C-alpha cells in the first residue's frame, strides 16, 4: 500500500502538491528577503546572522508556529507577517489535504483491484481470517503458484504480497461480504477466526451460500467440535488435540520426534495423493507397493476409499478404480 501511495503522491506532485511546494519556496524567499530589508538593524554590509534570523522567522511564520522570539517592529514587517501567515495556512492545508487524499486513494485503489481480481478468478480457495496458521498456508500455496482470496476484518497488512492473491477487508460472517469475496465460486474454504463462535457463523454462511464448497475449520476449543459436526463441516481440525497427541507420542518415544516433525513440517517428506491409478486397479496392496516405489520413489502407506482413510491396510486388499492412493515421498508428486 505504501508503494502505491508514493506512486499517487508522485502523480499529484506534478499538479496540486507541486504547486503548493513551489509557492511555499517562493514565499519563503520573499519573506526572508523582505524581513532582511524591512527590519532593523539596517546595514549596507551583508550580515549572515540577520539573514539566518530572517529565514528562521519566515519559516516559523508560514508554518503558523510563531514562537514569538523574533517579531517584526516596523509597519512593513508586520504587513509582511500577516501576508505570510495568511498564505501559510492555505499552503499547509493544501499540502496536508493532498497527502491525505493520496492515502485514501491508495486504499481505494487496492480495494478495487482486489475485487476485480476476485471476479476474474475461478475455483477459488477462500481463507477466512489471517493469522500465523493461515499466513503459513498462503505462503506455501504461493510457492505452488496458487492464489487465494483472504477475507479478514483487519486492514490490508503492509507486507501483503499480491502474488499471494486478493485481500478483501470485511466481516467473514456476513453473507454479502462473503459473496464479494467470491464464495459462490469457491471450491474450498478455510475458516480460522479469533474465536469458535465467529468461525461457526462464518461456516454457516458459507454452507448456506455455496453448499458444494468444501469447508475446513480451525477449532480452538475441543468442546466446540460437536457444534461444527452438526453443520456438516467437511474437515474439522482442532489444534489443541493435534498438539496434545503430538506431545504424548514424542514424550513416550522421543526418538521418533524427528520423523513426526518431518511429516508435520512443510519441508522434507510429505504425503501426496495419487489419483491416476488405472495401472493398479484390480491389484492388491502388496502388488502396488513396488510399482509406486519405482515410479515416484515413494512409499505407499494407504488409500482413501469414499469417506474412509485406510492407513496400512492388509496386503490382500484390492485397489478399486475410485480409490486415491496415499504416498509418502520427498519430491512432489504431480
C-alpha positions in Angstrom: 0.0 0.0 0.0 2.9 2.4 0.8 4.4 1.9 -2.6 1.0 2.7 -4.3 0.7 5.8 -2.0 4.1 7.0 -3.2 3.0 6.5 -6.8 -0.2 8.5 -6.4 1.8 11.2 -4.5 4.3 11.5 -7.3 1.4 11.8 -9.8 -0.1 14.6 -7.7 3.2 16.3 -7.1 3.1 17.3 -10.8 -0.1 19.2 -10.1 -1.5 20.3 -6.8 1.3 19.3 -4.5 3.9 20.6 -6.9 2.1 23.9 -7.0 2.0 24.0 -3.2 5.7 23.3 -2.9 6.6 25.9 -5.5 4.5 28.6 -3.7 6.0 27.7 -0.4 9.6 28.1 -1.6 8.6 31.4 -3.3 7.0 32.8 -0.1 10.0 31.6 2.0 12.3 33.5 -0.4 10.1 36.6 -0.4 9.7 36.5 3.4 13.4 36.1 4.0 14.4 38.9 1.7 11.6 41.1 2.9 12.3 40.7 6.6 16.0 41.3 6.0 15.3 44.6 4.2 12.4 45.9 6.3 13.6 45.1 9.8 16.5 46.8 11.7 19.4 46.8 12.2 19.9 48.3 8.8 23.3 47.9 7.2 24.9 48.3 3.8 27.1 45.4 4.6 25.8 41.8 4.3 25.1 40.3 7.8 24.8 36.5 7.7 23.3 36.2 11.2 20.5 38.6 10.2 19.8 36.6 7.0 19.6 33.4 9.2 17.2 35.1 11.6 15.1 36.3 8.6 14.9 32.8 7.2 14.0 31.3 10.6 11.3 33.9 11.2 9.8 33.3 7.7 9.6 29.5 8.2 8.1 29.9 11.7 5.5 32.4 10.4 4.5 30.4 7.3 4.0 27.2 9.3 2.0 29.3 11.8 4.1 28.0 14.8 5.0 31.5 15.9 7.3 31.1 18.9 7.5 34.9 19.4 11.2 35.1 20.0 11.7 37.2 16.8 8.9 39.7 15.9 8.6 42.5 13.3 8.9 46.0 14.7 8.2 48.0 11.6 4.8 48.6 9.8 6.3 46.9 6.6 7.4 43.9 8.6 4.0 43.5 10.3 2.2 43.6 7.0 4.7 41.0 5.6 4.0 38.8 8.6 0.2 39.0 8.1 0.6 38.1 4.4 2.9 35.2 5.1 0.7 33.9 8.0 -2.5 34.0 5.8 -0.9 32.2 2.8 1.0 29.9 5.1 -2.2 28.4 6.5 -3.6 28.0 3.0 -0.4 26.3 1.7 0.0 23.9 4.7 -3.7 23.0 4.4 -3.4 22.4 0.7 -0.3 20.1 1.2 -1.9 18.1 4.0 -5.2 17.7 2.1 -3.2 16.4 -0.9 -1.3 13.9 1.2 -4.5 12.7 3.0 -6.3 12.4 -0.3 -3.4 10.3 -1.7 -3.6 7.9 1.3 -7.4 7.4 0.8 -7.0 7.0 -2.9 -4.3 4.3 -2.5 -6.5 2.3 -0.1 -9.5 2.6 -2.5 -7.2 1.5 -5.4 -6.2 -1.6 -3.5 -9.8 -2.4 -2.7 -11.0 -2.0 -6.3 -8.0 -4.0 -7.6 -8.7 -7.0 -5.4 -12.4 -7.0 -6.1 -11.5 -7.1 -9.9 -9.1 -9.9 -9.2 -11.8 -12.0 -7.4 -14.1 -11.5 -10.4 -11.5 -13.0 -12.7 -10.7 -16.0 -10.5 -12.3 -19.4 -10.8 -12.2 -22.4 -8.4 -11.4 -20.0 -5.6 -9.7 -21.1 -2.4 -11.3 -18.8 0.2 -9.5 -18.2 3.5 -11.4 -16.5 6.3 -9.1 -15.0 8.8 -5.5 -14.0 8.7 -3.2 -15.4 11.4 0.1 -17.3 11.7 -1.6 -20.5 10.6 -3.4 -19.2 7.6 -0.4 -17.0 6.7 1.8 -20.1 6.5 -0.8 -21.8 4.4 -0.9 -18.8 2.0 2.9 -18.6 1.6 3.1 -22.4 0.9 0.3 -22.2 -1.7 2.0 -19.3 -3.4 5.1 -21.4 -3.8 3.0 -23.7 -5.9 1.7 -20.6 -7.8 -1.8 -21.0 -6.2 -3.5 -17.7 -5.4 -6.1 -17.4 -2.7 -8.8 -14.9 -1.6 -8.4 -13.8 2.0 -11.4 -12.3 3.9 -10.4 -10.6 7.1 -11.7 -7.8 9.2 -8.3 -6.0 9.7 -6.9 -3.6 7.1 -4.6 -4.8 4.4 -1.2 -5.6 6.0 1.7 -3.6 4.8 3.6 -6.8 3.9 0.8 -8.3 1.8 2.2 -9.7 -1.4 -0.1 -9.5 -4.5 1.4 -12.9 -5.6 -0.5 -14.5 -2.7 -3.9 -13.4 -4.2 -6.6 -11.0 -3.3 -7.2 -9.4 0.2 -10.8 -8.4 1.0 -11.4 -6.4 4.2 -14.7 -7.3 5.8 -16.7 -9.5 8.2 -16.3 -13.2 7.3 -19.6 -14.0 8.9 -21.6 -11.5 6.7 -23.2 -13.1 3.6 -22.8 -10.1 1.3 -19.1 -9.8 2.2 -18.6 -13.5 1.5 -20.3 -13.1 -1.9 -18.0 -10.2 -2.7 -15.0 -12.4 -1.7 -16.1 -15.0 -4.3 -17.7 -17.6 -2.1 -20.0 -18.7 -4.9 -17.0 -19.7 -6.9 -15.1 -21.2 -4.0 -14.3 -25.0 -4.2 -12.7 -24.9 -0.7 -12.9 -22.6 2.3 -10.6 -22.5 5.2 -12.1 -20.7 8.3 -9.7 -19.8 11.1 -11.1 -16.8 13.1 -10.3 -15.4 16.5 -13.0 -17.4 18.3 -15.0 -20.5 17.6 -18.3 -18.6 17.7 -17.3 -16.4 14.8 -15.9 -19.4 12.9 -19.2 -21.3 13.3 -21.2 -18.3 12.0 -18.8 -18.0 9.0 -19.1 -21.7 8.1 -23.0 -21.5 8.4 -23.0 -18.5 6.0 -20.6 -20.3 3.5 -22.7 -23.5 3.6 -25.9 -21.5 3.1 -24.5 -19.7 0.0 -22.5 -22.5 -1.5 -23.3 -26.0 -0.2 -20.8 -27.5 -2.7 -17.9 -25.7 -1.1 -15.6 -28.0 1.0 -15.3 -26.3 4.4 -12.2 -26.8 6.6 -12.3 -25.2 10.0 -9.7 -24.5 12.7 -11.3 -25.1 16.1 -9.7 -23.5 19.1 -11.7 -25.4 21.8 -12.1 -29.2 21.6 -15.5 -28.9 23.3 -16.9 -27.0 20.3 -16.2 -29.8 17.8 -19.7 -31.1 18.3 -21.2 -27.9 17.1 -19.2 -28.0 13.9 -20.2 -31.6 13.2 -23.8 -30.5 13.4 -23.4 -28.0 10.5 -21.7 -30.7 8.4 -18.2 -29.3 8.2 -16.1 -31.4 5.8 -12.9 -31.2 7.9 -12.5 -30.2 11.5 -9.0 -29.5 12.8 -8.5 -28.9 16.5 -5.0 -27.6 17.1 -5.1 -28.4 20.8 -5.9 -32.0 20.1 -3.2 -32.3 17.5 -0.6 -30.7 19.7 -1.7 -32.8 22.6 -1.4 -36.1 20.6 2.0 -35.0 19.2 3.4 -34.2 22.7 2.0 -37.5 24.0 3.7 -39.6 21.3 7.0 -37.7 21.5 7.2 -37.9 25.3 6.6 -41.7 25.2 9.1 -42.2 22.4 11.4 -39.2 22.0 13.5 -41.0 19.3 10.6 -40.8 16.8 10.3 -37.0 17.2 12.4 -36.2 14.0 10.1 -38.4 11.9 7.0 -36.7 13.3 8.5 -33.3 12.8 9.4 -34.1 9.2 5.9 -35.2 8.4 4.2 -32.2 10.2 6.5 -29.6 8.8 6.3 -28.1 5.4 9.8 -29.3 4.4 11.1 -32.7 3.5 9.0 -35.8 3.2 5.2 -35.3 2.7 2.1 -37.3 1.9 0.7 -37.0 -1.6 -2.5 -38.1 -3.3 -2.2 -40.3 -6.4 -5.5 -40.3 -8.3 -4.2 -41.8 -11.6 -4.3 -45.4 -10.7 -5.5 -47.2 -13.9 -2.4 -49.4 -13.9 -3.1 -50.6 -10.3 -6.8 -51.3 -10.4 -7.6 -54.9 -9.5 -4.1 -55.4 -8.0 -3.6 -56.0 -4.3 -2.0 -53.5 -1.9 1.1 -55.7 -1.8 1.4 -55.8 -5.6 1.2 -52.0 -5.8 3.9 -51.1 -3.3 6.8 -51.8 -5.6 5.5 -50.1 -8.8 4.7 -47.0 -6.7 8.2 -47.0 -5.3 9.8 -47.3 -8.8 7.6 -44.6 -10.3 7.5 -42.0 -7.6 10.4 -43.1 -5.3 7.8 -43.1 -2.6 6.2 -45.4 0.0 2.6 -46.4 -0.4 1.1 -46.1 3.1 -2.6 -46.3 2.5 -5.6 -45.1 0.4 -8.8 -43.1 0.6 -11.9 -45.1 -0.3 -15.0 -43.0 -0.2 -15.1 -41.1 3.0 -12.7 -43.6 4.7 -9.0 -43.3 5.1 -7.3 -46.7 5.2 -3.8 -46.4 6.5 -1.5 -49.5 6.5 -4.3 -51.8 5.1 -3.9 -55.5 4.7 -1.7 -56.7 1.9 -4.5 -58.6 0.2 -6.8 -55.5 -0.1 -7.7 -54.9 -3.8 -7.3 -51.5 -5.3 -10.6 -50.1 -6.8 -11.0 -47.6 -9.6 -12.2 -44.8 -7.3 -9.5 -45.2 -4.7 -7.0 -42.5 -4.1 -3.5 -43.7 -3.1 -1.6 -42.1 -0.3 2.2 -42.0 -1.0 4.9 -40.8 1.3 7.6 -39.1 -0.9 10.3 -36.4 -0.7 9.7 -35.0 -4.1 6.3 -33.6 -5.1 4.0 -36.0 -7.0 2.1 -34.1 -9.7 
